[in-house]
Amino acid sequence: MHLVEHGNAPTIDGLSAHFGQSREHVVFALKALQDYHGVVLHPVSNEVWTIHPFATAPTNFWVQTPRGQWWGNCAWCSMGVIALVGNTGTVTTTLGAEVKQATVHIDDGVLREDGYFVHFPVPMKHAWDNVTYTCSNMLLFDSLAAVDDWCARHRMPRGDVQPLANVVAFARAWYGRHLDEQWTKWTADEARALFAQFALTGPTWEIPGVAERF
């Protein structure tokens, strides 16, 4: 809630003071949360770097809502931010992280614009190998041909491509409980069920096991 209310993540010192614990204890707890895929920490300072769907450092996605403004990690995360804070807002980005800027609008959970797509080039089973890289490549495009051209020019594998409207609905289901006090990450079985609910199929969406958390 701190990030939602203040627009930034709590610091290690702030958490230490709030909970009456040493810095060492807070860092230990944060690293355990990172192992659970609940946060991503800065590799040197151990300060919070990412709390999905929010980013604490500049990205290619700027989310504006009546409740506040934040960076989103990717197209998927940015739709999740809007879902978490009231289902209404805008996301401003550049298509393919290049030149052309676009702003999309969500009104009460409904996407106003047609013709946008999200590319998922990294298979979900490898998403947490380097989740910052994974998120940086989940970009917005204005046509399927633009995805193909972008992949060819950047020697990027073409993964799954989804209409933005489907990603909006999927993000609402995926991130909808992230502010709950009893929040837990999806199990592999739960994640697979959500993928199926939104017709997210094929190699990009295949994930292993039952114990892994997503």
Secondary structure, DSSP 8 states (H G I E B T S, - for coil): -HHHHHSS---HHHHHHHHT--HHHHHHHHHHHHHTTS-EE-TTT--EEEETTEESS--SEEEEETTEEEEESSHHHHHHHHHHTTS-EEEEEEGGGSS-EEEEEEETTEE---S-EEEE-S-GGGGGGSHHHHHHT--EES-HHHHHHHHHHHT----EEEEHHHHHHHHHHHHTTTT-TT----BHHHHHHHHHHTT--SGGG----SS-B-
